[in-house]
Amino acid sequence: MAYIVGSKVVHPCYGAGTIVKIQNKEVDAAVRSYYVISTISRPMQLMVAVDNADSAGLRKVGQETNLRQTLSVGAIKPADDEIPTDLRVRQTEMREWLKSGAFDKVVEVVRRLFFLNARRPLGSVDRQMLDQGRELLASELALSCDTKLNEAMHEIDGVLATMLS
């Protein structure tokens, strides 16, 4: 899919941002076009080759109503058999879901880790995945709703908190 300057996109590893320009750059004697994306969760500009955008997982930001509907799943307590008890299996599965960048998969990671964290403190890897997932969700939600990142994070945390009440 081709994007234009101003397109709101999501990179699976870096979250949501806006394409601020398309520039040509010479690499190894070949000139390639790159999307230059200003991400909202980190003060950085990301460059993604136009011809590799699909394989890199770049996609349009979801619609606000769809994202909020998907996020509402975060309020549902996971069933006992939903979370693998084997640490390696759980972390491998969750890493793959985070890498996909798919909003629904990231919601699942965040939901499950938030629930586990309420039962006992998370280890460093799980904590890192929870934080990364929350950041990915908040960046896409904020860009979709045209709101601030901290407001989107507050909304996500509110949805998750209802799970425990």
N, C-alpha and C positions, 0 to 999 in steps of 0.2 A: 504494500500500500504506500502510495506517495503522500507525503505531508507537505504543508506549506508553512511559511513563517507565521507564527501565532498559534499553530496547532498545539493542543494540550495532549501530551502523551505520557505513557508510563513505561519506564525501563524496569525490568524485573528485579534488578539488583539495586538501583539507585532511586527508585520511586518516581513520583510524578514531577513533571516540569513542562515548560513551554519552549517550543522551538523559537529561538531568537534570531537565527540566521542559518543559511545554507551556504557553506563555503567550500571552495576547492582547495585541495592540499596535495602537494606532491610527496609521495612516499615510494621509495625504491624506484625512482624514475617513472612512476605512473601517477597520473593526476586522477584523484577520486573526489567525489562530492561527499560532504559530511553534514549531517544535521548537528547544529550546535544547540544544546538543550540547557536551559537554566533551570536547575532543580530547585524545589521549594523547601525541601527538608534539610539541605546542606548548601552552604554558600559555594557552589561550584558550577562550572560549565562542563557538560559532558558532550563528547563528540562521538557520534555513531555514523558509520559509513552508510550512505543512502542505500547502496546495493546489498548491505548486510542487515538492514533494519529489521526485516521479518525474522531472520534467523537469530538475531540478538534478542528477540522477544518484544521489541518495541510495539506498542499498541495505543489506540486512542483511550483517553480517560473515559471511564464509565459514566453513564447518566446518573444524576443525583438520586432519583427515585429508586433505580435498580441497586445502587450501592447501599443506600439506607435499608432497603429490604433485605439484602444479603447480610448486612451488618447486624440486623435484628436477631440472626441466628446466634450471635455472640451472647445473648441473654439466656440461652438454654444450657442447662447443666449437662455436661457430657455423661453418657451412660457408662457404667463400670467397664464394659467391654470395648468402649470406643478408643481408649488410650492404651496402647501396647505397654505391658509391664516391663518388657525388656528394654533397657535404656538405649542400647545401640539401635535396635529396630525402630524405636520411637524417634530418636534423633535423626536417623537416616531418612525416615518418612517425612518428618517435618522440614528437614533441610531441602528436600526435593520440592515440597509444596511451596516453601519460601522462594526457591530459585525460579519456580514457574511464574511468579509475579501475579498469578490469577487472584483476583480479589477474594473469591469464595474460598480458595485454598488457604490464603493468608489469614482470613477470618477464622478458619478451623484451627490453625496453628495457635493463634492468639487466644482463642477461646479455651483450648485444651491446656495451654501453659498457664493461663491466668487461673484456671480451676486448680491445677496442681500447686501453684504458688500459694493459693489460699489454704491448702492442706499442709504444706511444708515449704520452707524456703527452697527456691530452685538452685541448682548448681550453676556454675558460671556459663556453660554452653547453653543450657535451657534459658537462662536469664538473658543472654545475648540474643537468642532467637526470638524471645518474647519482645524485647525492645525493638529489634529490627522489624518484626511483624507489625507492631503498633505504629512505627514510623512509616512503613510502607502504606498501611491503611490510611493513616492521617493525611499523608501527602496527597493521595488520590482523592480522598473525600474533600479535602480543603480546596483542591483545584477544581473539582467538579461543582462544588457549592459556592465557589468564589468567596471563600472565607479564609480566615487566618489558620495557620497550622495548629496553634495551641487550642483554638476553639474546636477544631476537628478532633484533636487528641482528647479534649474534655468530653466530647460527645461519645467517642469510642469507650473511654473509661466509664462513662455513665451507663452505657449499654451493658458492659461487662459486670459492673457492680450489681445490676439487677439480678444477675445469675445467682448471687450469693444471698440475696434477701428473701 
